[in-house]
């Protein structure tokens, strides 16, 4: 399993990449998918991953006390 710190780094990174795809991929269309839709999915997954990292961090603090 990934550490909470690593999860808190990759979550916002996915949000940033997803936002860039959503913002700048609106005019493009590839045969199978649209970059703007993939950007929305990446932002959602990044948000969930960030929340999971925060959850892991708070439960790790409670276990050490």
ZIHU-V527395 format. One line per field, one symbol per residue. psi: psi as a letter, one per 30 degrees, with the letter a starting at -180 (. if undefined). burial: I if it has 16 or more other ideal C-beta (glycine too) atoms within 10 Angstrom, else O. Layout:
psi = ???
burial = ???
This chain:
psi = kkleeeefefefeeeeeeeeeeefgeflkleelkeeeeeeeeeeeeeeeeeeeeeeeefeeeef.
burial = OOOIOOIIOIIOOIIOOIOOIIOOIOOOOOOOOOIIOIIOOIIOOIOOIIOOIOOIOOOOOOOOO
